[in-house]
Amino acid sequence: MFSSLSKRTLVILFSLLIIIPVSMVVITTLKTSDYFYLNPTGLPDAVTFQNFVDIVKENNLHVHFLNSLIVTISTIFLCLFVASMVSFVIMRLKGWKSALLYGVFIVGMMLPAQVNMIPLYGVVDALGLLNSLIGLILVSTTSFMPIVVFIVAGFMKTIPSSMIEASTMDGASEWQIYRKVALPLSAPAMATAAIFIGVMVWNDLLYPLLFVASPDKKTLPLSLLDFQGEYFTNYPMIFSGVLIASLPMIILYIFLQRYFIEGMTAGANKG
């Protein structure tokens, strides 16, 4: 009885930790900026959706939204494409060569992004890719690649060797084994990596702040900084932007949640 009650209490507390801040964000978007400073935690005196209209019109949110969408989708595609091939090579090499290649990407996960900022800026500048979405995509791809390799390679290692050997005996080439056996079986891990990387890139502020300067190249998180001033911050407008920015990630998770759960539990099930 005590154990069941404790679990329910923890679930309720955890739910409140999520529901209360989200509710405050939603309520704040329905207030005017003046009324927010008069009553920050209270209900709005008059519900208004003007904040959503103003943030789209005044801040060109549709342009920044599209930039974030391009960067996020491109980064996810490149990360999954390259990481899946690298993971397949790690699975097929075996022995110390496989461990060495896998270890290189593990070391890449250990290095914080701040350590590489100065040399990375120099490389991007030398390539003439500063202040461009292409440069931002390439930087994001190389930065998050180790995490995707870690997820996908760990899953591919659980693929039964008998399936690979059977494909080889049937005359399948390495490319055919990769495309028709390894990739379909790794779909849960790929979906898990896609959600994880998608959230990271979509919400990333560091790299856009470092590599993007033009207003028309800004991503969504970077554009929300425009509403934060030295003496005044328009929180209702910021929270409206945050609410809009969160919708694509919610939709992504709704469509891929089955694969995400399968990917997270695959290792335990196969163990």
C-alpha positions in Angstrom: 0.0 0.0 0.0 2.8 2.4 0.9 4.7 1.6 -2.2 1.7 2.2 -4.4 0.9 5.5 -2.6 4.5 6.6 -3.0 4.5 6.0 -6.7 1.2 7.9 -7.2 2.6 10.8 -5.2 5.7 10.9 -7.2 3.7 10.8 -10.5 1.5 13.6 -9.3 4.5 15.7 -8.2 6.3 15.1 -11.5 3.1 15.9 -13.4 2.7 19.2 -11.5 6.3 20.1 -12.3 5.5 19.9 -16.0 1.9 21.2 -16.0 2.4 24.3 -13.9 5.2 25.9 -16.0 3.5 25.0 -19.3 0.2 26.5 -18.0 2.0 29.7 -17.0 3.5 30.0 -20.5 0.1 29.5 -22.1 -1.6 32.0 -19.7 1.1 34.6 -20.3 0.7 34.5 -24.0 -2.9 35.6 -23.5 -2.0 38.8 -21.6 -0.8 42.2 -22.8 2.7 43.2 -21.8 1.4 45.9 -19.5 -0.9 43.6 -17.6 1.8 40.9 -17.3 3.9 43.3 -15.2 0.9 44.3 -13.1 -0.1 40.7 -12.4 2.6 38.2 -13.6 1.1 35.0 -12.1 -2.6 35.8 -12.3 -5.2 35.1 -15.1 -5.5 37.6 -17.9 -8.1 40.4 -17.4 -9.0 40.1 -21.0 -7.9 37.2 -23.3 -6.0 38.4 -26.4 -4.3 36.6 -29.2 -2.6 39.8 -30.4 0.8 38.5 -29.3 0.7 35.7 -31.8 -0.3 38.1 -34.6 2.4 40.7 -33.7 5.2 38.3 -33.4 4.5 36.9 -36.9 4.1 40.4 -38.4 6.8 42.4 -36.6 9.5 39.8 -36.3 9.1 37.9 -39.6 8.6 34.8 -37.6 7.6 32.8 -40.7 11.1 33.4 -42.2 12.9 32.4 -39.0 10.6 29.4 -38.6 11.4 28.3 -42.2 15.2 28.7 -41.5 14.9 26.5 -38.4 12.9 24.0 -40.4 15.6 23.8 -43.1 18.5 23.6 -40.7 16.8 20.9 -38.6 15.5 18.7 -41.4 18.9 18.9 -43.3 20.9 18.1 -40.1 18.7 15.2 -39.3 19.0 13.8 -42.8 22.7 14.2 -43.0 23.3 12.8 -39.5 21.2 9.7 -40.1 22.6 9.1 -43.6 26.3 9.3 -42.6 25.9 7.8 -39.1 24.0 4.8 -40.4 26.8 4.0 -42.8 29.5 4.5 -40.2 27.5 2.4 -37.8 27.2 -0.4 -40.4 31.0 -0.3 -40.9 31.5 -0.5 -37.2 29.2 -3.5 -37.0 31.0 -5.3 -40.0 34.6 -4.6 -39.1 34.7 -6.4 -35.7 37.7 -6.6 -33.5 40.0 -3.7 -32.6 39.3 -1.8 -35.8 35.6 -1.6 -34.9 36.5 -0.6 -31.3 38.9 2.1 -32.6 36.4 3.7 -35.0 33.6 3.6 -32.4 36.0 5.1 -29.8 36.7 8.1 -32.0 33.1 9.0 -32.0 32.7 8.4 -28.3 35.6 10.8 -27.7 33.7 13.3 -29.8 30.8 13.1 -27.5 33.0 13.9 -24.5 34.2 17.2 -25.9 31.9 20.1 -25.0 30.8 22.4 -27.8 32.4 25.4 -26.1 35.9 23.9 -26.5 35.6 23.9 -30.3 34.0 27.3 -30.8 37.1 29.3 -31.7 38.7 26.7 -34.1 35.3 25.9 -35.6 34.7 29.5 -36.2 38.0 29.8 -38.0 37.3 26.8 -40.2 33.8 28.0 -41.2 35.3 31.5 -41.9 38.0 30.0 -44.1 35.5 28.1 -46.1 33.4 31.2 -46.6 30.4 29.7 -45.0 29.8 32.3 -42.2 26.3 33.8 -42.0 24.8 31.0 -44.2 22.4 28.2 -43.5 24.7 25.8 -45.3 27.5 26.5 -42.8 25.1 26.2 -39.9 23.9 22.8 -41.2 27.4 21.5 -41.6 28.4 22.7 -38.1 25.3 21.1 -36.6 25.8 17.9 -38.4 29.4 17.4 -37.4 28.6 18.4 -33.8 25.8 16.0 -33.3 27.1 13.1 -35.4 28.9 11.3 -32.5 25.6 11.1 -30.6 23.8 9.6 -33.6 26.6 7.1 -34.2 26.5 6.1 -30.5 22.7 5.4 -30.7 22.6 3.7 -34.1 25.8 1.7 -33.8 24.8 0.4 -30.4 21.5 -0.9 -31.9 23.1 -2.4 -35.1 25.5 -4.4 -32.9 22.4 -6.2 -31.6 21.4 -7.4 -35.1 21.8 -11.2 -35.2 24.9 -12.2 -37.1 22.9 -15.1 -38.6 20.8 -12.6 -40.6 23.9 -11.0 -42.0 25.4 -14.3 -42.9 22.2 -15.5 -44.6 22.2 -12.4 -46.7 25.8 -12.9 -47.7 25.2 -16.5 -48.6 22.3 -15.4 -50.8 24.8 -13.2 -52.8 23.9 -9.8 -51.3 26.6 -7.2 -51.6 27.6 -5.0 -48.6 25.5 -2.2 -50.0 22.4 -4.5 -50.3 22.9 -5.8 -46.8 23.1 -2.2 -45.5 20.1 -1.0 -47.4 17.8 -4.0 -47.2 18.8 -5.6 -43.8 20.6 -3.2 -41.5 18.6 0.0 -42.2 15.1 -1.5 -41.9 16.0 -3.3 -38.7 17.5 -0.1 -37.3 14.4 2.0 -37.9 13.6 2.3 -34.1 17.1 3.5 -33.3 17.0 5.9 -36.3 13.7 7.4 -35.1 15.1 7.8 -31.6 18.1 9.6 -33.0 15.9 11.7 -35.3 13.8 12.9 -32.3 16.8 13.5 -30.1 18.8 15.4 -32.7 15.7 17.3 -34.0 15.0 18.7 -30.5 18.6 19.6 -30.0 19.0 21.4 -33.3 15.6 23.1 -33.3 16.3 24.6 -29.8 19.9 25.3 -30.4 21.0 28.9 -29.7 24.8 28.6 -29.4 25.7 27.9 -33.1 23.2 30.3 -34.7 24.4 33.0 -32.3 28.0 32.3 -33.3 27.7 31.8 -37.0 24.6 33.8 -38.1 24.3 37.6 -38.2 21.9 38.6 -40.9 18.2 39.0 -39.8 17.0 36.9 -42.8 19.3 34.0 -41.8 18.2 33.9 -38.1 16.7 30.7 -36.7 13.7 30.7 -34.4 15.5 30.6 -31.0 17.8 33.4 -32.1 14.9 35.6 -33.3 13.3 35.4 -29.9 16.2 37.3 -28.4 15.0 40.4 -30.2 12.2 40.8 -27.5 14.7 40.9 -24.7 16.1 44.4 -24.1 18.4 45.9 -21.6 15.6 47.6 -19.6 12.5 45.9 -20.8 11.6 42.3 -21.9 8.3 41.5 -23.6 7.6 38.2 -21.9 4.2 37.6 -23.4 5.7 38.0 -26.9 8.6 35.7 -26.0 6.3 33.0 -24.6 4.1 33.2 -27.7 7.2 32.5 -29.8 8.2 29.6 -27.5 4.7 28.1 -27.8 4.9 28.3 -31.6 8.4 26.9 -31.6 7.4 23.9 -29.5 4.6 22.7 -31.9 6.8 21.0 -34.5 8.7 19.0 -31.9 5.4 17.9 -30.4 4.1 16.8 -33.8 7.4 15.0 -34.5 7.1 13.1 -31.3 3.5 12.2 -31.8 4.2 10.6 -35.2 7.5 8.9 -34.1 6.7 8.0 -30.5 6.2 4.3 -31.2 9.6 4.0 -32.8 11.1 6.2 -30.0 9.9 3.8 -27.3 11.0 0.8 -29.3 14.5 2.3 -29.7 14.8 3.1 -26.0 13.8 -0.4 -25.0 15.4 -2.4 -27.8 18.6 -3.0 -25.9 16.8 -4.3 -22.8 14.6 -6.6 -24.9 17.5 -8.1 -26.8 19.6 -8.5 -23.7 
